[in-house]
Amino acid sequence: MPMRKRLNHTSSSNAGAMVTVSVPRPAAQCRPRVLAFHPELLHGTPLAQSMRDYTYFSYNANEALHLSAGERQTIIGCMEKIRGELQSPVFDKHSRSLIVDNVKLLLDYCIRFYDRQFTTREKMNNDIIARFEALLDDYFRSGKPATEGLPTVQYCADKLCLSSNYLSDLMKRISGESAKRHIRRKVLETAIGLVTDTARPVSEIAYRLGFQYPQHFSRWFKQQTGCTPREYRVQL
């Protein structure tokens, strides 16, 4: 049975932030490891340009990665290589690039392990997607778009007690589309339903869906379907 470790921790990606770790008892069986590096380490490297791709830095603590024994050894191996370079008596022109390469390797492994975690938590993920769908259905049925605008990824994530990045990454891995794209598709489905199943004026539908001006709604609807709401209604 694979061993899994988890530490309760509080952290922030802001510069100068404090990271606290609460070690579960018995403490003798737990040896926390932390990799911390200054942004200057990455200046001028390809990794600096791709850091935004590591979206898990913005995950909540309850969305932490749970490592198997093998995965844990892989991460420790990366950290030991970095430690070896830092403690080497020889710091030459290759040292910085080797450190950065191993930092990137560690971050890439975390993406792989998160992919595994998303895949193995099928029941939990399906429950989140079902709650996401129900949340959007309730939002549009309640008429909130008319007063509060269209739902955002952040709004939905807050209601689901998730970080926005975690919700988006989960949706991409499970459904193949981002949370933002999923919301847009839901808006279109709702718009088509109102256009085809009701006799409401287009202006009323536009306001009901949170569009400030009917012409903006008509333009958006045509971009999505190839025809205006009135044309769509007539051709049915």
N, C-alpha and C positions, 0 to 999 in steps of 0.2 A: 504494500500500500504506500503510495508516495507520501512523503512527509511534507507538510505545508506549514509555513511560518507566517505570522502576522504580528506587527507591532502597532500599537496605538500611537499615532504621531500627529503633530500639528506643524504645518510648514507653510511657507509662502515663497513665491518665486521672485518677490521684490528684492532689490539689492539691499544688503545689510539686514535681512530678515533673520529672525531667530527660529531655530528648529528645535522642538522638544520631543523627546521620546519617552514613553511610559513603558518600562520593561516588565512584562508579566513574570510572576513568580513561578518556579524558582529562578532567580536571576542568573545563577551559575550556569544554567543550560542555554542562556541566550547571550550572544555576542553581537550587538548591533554594529553595523558598518555604515558609514556615510561617505558619499562622494560629493565634495563641494569644490567648485572651481570658479575663478573670477572670469567675468565676461571677456577681459583682455586676452585670456588664453586663446580664445577663438577668433580674435580679430584677424581679418585677412584670410581666413580659411573657408573652404566650402561648407563646413559644419555650421559656421556662423549664419550663413544664408538659409540653412535648412532647419534651424532650431524650431521654427514655427510648426514644422511637421510633427514634432513630438508633443502632440496635444495632451498627453497624459499628465504633463506638468500642471495642468489646470484641473485635474480631477479632484474630487472631494476625498477625504480620508476614508470614507466607507466604500470607495471605489478602488481601493488599493489592490495591487497585484499580489496574488497568492502564489508563491513559488513552490514547485515540487523539489524534491531533494536534488535531482539532476540539474534543474534550472538554477537552483541556488548555487551549486558548484560552478556553473558557467559564469554567473555574475561575479562570484568571488574570484574566479580565475582572471576575469577582466580587471578587477580592482587590484589584484596582486601584481599584474603586469604594470599598471599605472604606478603602484607603490614602488616597484622595482626601478622604474625609470627615475622617479623622484629621489630615491635614496642612492642611486648610482653615483659613485665618485667621479664619473666622467659625464659631464653635461655638455654635449657637443651640438652641432647644427642639426642633428637628427632627433635630438631628445624631444623637442616641443612637438614635432609632427607625429612622433610615435605616441606621445601622451594623448594628443588630440585624436589620433586614429583609434586608440583603445577606448577613449571616452565615447566616440561615435559607435564603436562596436558594441559597447555596453548598452547604449541607448537603443540601438537597432535590435538587440536581443530582447529588450523590454517590449518593443513593438511586437515581436514574434510571440512572446509569452502572453501578452494581452490578447493577441489574436486567438491563441489557444484557449485562454480563459473565456473569451466571448463565445467560442464554439462549444465548450463543454458545459456552459450554463444555459442550455437551451430552454429549459422550463422557466427559469427566472427571466431570461431575455424576452420570451414570448409573453410573459405576464406584463413586462414593462411596455412592450409594443401595444398590447391590448389596452392598457391604461392610457397610453398616449392617444390611441384612436378614440377612446371614450371621452377623453378630455377635449379633443378637437370637436367631436360631435356635440358635446354639451355646450361648448363655447359658441358654436354657430347657431345651435337651437335657441340659446338664451338671448340672442340678439346683441351680445356684447360687442361685436365688430362695429356696430353703428355708433357706439359711445366710446369704445376703448381702442378701436382699430383692429387690424389683423393680429392674430397671436404671433409672438416671436418665439424663437428657440429658447431664449432665456426664460420667458414666461412659462413655457411648458416644462422646462427642466426644473424650475423652482417648484411648480405644482407636483412634479413627480419625485421631488427630493433628490435630484441628480444635478451634477454639473452640466453645463451646456455642451462642453466638449465630449463628455462621456456619452450623453444622449446622441449626439451627432455621430460619434464613432461607432456606437452600437448599431444605429440605424444603417450606416454604410456597410457594416459587416454582415448584418442579418438580411437587409432588404435590398442592398445595392445602391440606395439613394440616401443623401444626407437628410437630417431632420428638417432643414430649411426647405429642401426640395419636396419633402413629404408634406409639409404644411402648404406649400404652393399648390401641390396636386389636390389637396383637400379643398382648398379655396376654389379651384376650378371645378371639382366635382359638385360642390355646393352651388356654385354659380350656374352650372348647366342644369342642375335639378330645379333651381328657381326659375330659370328661363323656360324650361320645357314643361314643368308640372304646374305652373301657376300662371295667372293672367296679370300678375303685377307689372306695372310699368317698369321699363328698364331703369329709370331714375331711382325708383324705390328699391330695386334690387341692388343697385350700386351703393346707395347709402346703407342698406342693410348689411352689406359685406364690408363696410368700412372705407369705401372709396369716397373721397371728398367731392369729386366732380363726376357726373355720369359719363362725360366724354372720355375721362381717363379709364373708367371701367370698360367702355365700349372698345377703346383702343387696345387695352390689355386682353380683352376677351377675343378680339380678332387675331392678335398675335398668337394666342394659344390654340385657337380652333380653325382659323382661316376665314372666319366670317363674323360679322357683328352679331350681337344678341338678337336683334330683330330678324336678321337673315337666318340665323340658326333656328329661331322659333318658326318661321314661315316654311322652311324646307322640310319640317317634320310632318 
